[in-house]
């Protein structure tokens, strides 16, 4: 980060002091209370780190938008976790009696490992990964949302896949192979 204009820094501190409560109230409609403070802190840090490239007149808007985007990312992540949990429960009920219970248990283990692998990704990398793999957005669309190049999106996806594969390999090394069949096929 380059040297930040002290007046811009002071202006941002005033914006935060004046609009923190309204931002928290708005976020509380989206998130539970324990997450609101974390989102406000993360958004404040994000804005502060880019303070030199933001016009003073748009600081409040940029801060609110950053907090909203972070909150939406958290909600999307929670949706993914719930989807995997619900999907597994539904499959177990539908296939009970039709499929070997061992196979269902293995599928459950596979999903848990995949969720853990995704949760361990760095935040930006995880967001890109979820946008692409779960939401099915194009790389160009993700680049527009995050304000970065498509090349950067490719790098995040590649890095995310490497980290997921590494985590899966570590889990497979600690788990007998018979318990986690075909897991690497699911993350590609």
HELIX and SHEET records of a PDB file:
HELIX    1   1 UNK A    6  UNK A   28  1                                  23    
HELIX    2   2 UNK A   33  UNK A   49  1                                  17    
HELIX    3   3 UNK A   51  UNK A   53  5                                   3    
HELIX    4   4 UNK A   56  UNK A   58  5                                   3    
HELIX    5   5 UNK A   59  UNK A   95  1                                  37    
HELIX    6   6 UNK A  101  UNK A  119  1                                  19    
HELIX    7   7 UNK A  123  UNK A  133  1                                  11    
HELIX    8   8 UNK A  139  UNK A  146  1                                   8    
HELIX    9   9 UNK A  150  UNK A  174  1                                  25    
HELIX   10  10 UNK A  177  UNK A  179  5                                   3    
HELIX   11  11 UNK A  183  UNK A  187  1                                   5    
END                                                                             
